[in-house]
């Protein structure tokens, strides 16, 4: 259930950062090794490898967005 919501959020066309998703899908879990944060990272990388999302840098931020 959480995975479907996460993927839907990532592919809805709105730009996002890793931090935005980690706060939304793992609130209060600030440790980088927490399973919910790892889920966010794994999904970003999975969709990136499939070419469904791409990133751009804006200053110090990495902004992700759906490619299609």
C-alpha positions as CSV (number, residue, x, y, z in Angstrom):
1,X,0.0,0.0,0.0
2,X,2.7,2.5,1.0
3,X,4.8,1.5,-2.1
4,X,1.9,2.2,-4.5
5,X,1.3,5.7,-2.9
6,X,5.0,6.4,-3.1
7,X,5.2,5.5,-6.7
8,X,2.0,7.4,-7.6
9,X,3.5,10.5,-5.9
10,X,6.8,10.2,-7.8
11,X,5.1,9.8,-11.1
12,X,2.3,12.4,-10.8
13,X,4.4,15.1,-12.6
14,X,5.2,17.3,-9.5
15,X,8.9,17.8,-8.8
16,X,10.1,16.3,-5.5
17,X,13.2,15.9,-3.4
18,X,14.4,12.8,-1.5
19,X,13.8,14.7,1.7
20,X,10.3,15.6,0.8
21,X,9.4,12.0,0.3
22,X,11.3,10.8,3.3
23,X,9.4,13.3,5.5
24,X,6.0,12.3,4.0
25,X,6.5,8.5,3.9
26,X,8.6,8.1,7.0
27,X,7.6,10.9,9.4
28,X,9.8,11.1,12.5
29,X,12.2,8.6,11.1
30,X,15.3,10.7,10.6
31,X,17.9,8.0,10.7
32,X,19.3,7.4,7.2
33,X,19.3,3.6,7.7
34,X,15.6,3.5,8.7
35,X,13.6,1.0,6.5
36,X,11.1,3.6,5.3
37,X,13.9,5.9,4.2
38,X,15.5,3.0,2.4
39,X,12.2,2.3,0.7
40,X,12.2,5.8,-0.7
41,X,15.8,5.6,-1.9
42,X,15.2,2.2,-3.5
43,X,12.1,3.4,-5.4
44,X,13.9,6.5,-6.6
45,X,16.7,4.4,-8.0
46,X,14.4,1.8,-9.5
47,X,12.3,4.4,-11.4
48,X,15.5,6.2,-12.4
49,X,17.0,3.1,-13.9
50,X,13.8,2.5,-15.9
51,X,14.0,6.0,-17.2
52,X,10.7,7.1,-15.6
53,X,12.2,9.9,-13.5
54,X,15.2,12.2,-13.9
55,X,16.9,14.7,-11.7
56,X,18.3,18.2,-12.1
57,X,20.3,20.3,-9.7
58,X,19.0,23.6,-8.4
59,X,21.7,25.1,-6.2
60,X,22.3,22.6,-3.5
61,X,19.1,20.6,-4.1
62,X,18.6,17.6,-6.3
63,X,15.1,17.9,-7.8
64,X,13.5,14.7,-9.2
65,X,10.6,14.7,-11.7
66,X,8.8,12.2,-13.9
67,X,10.1,12.1,-17.4
68,X,6.8,11.4,-19.3
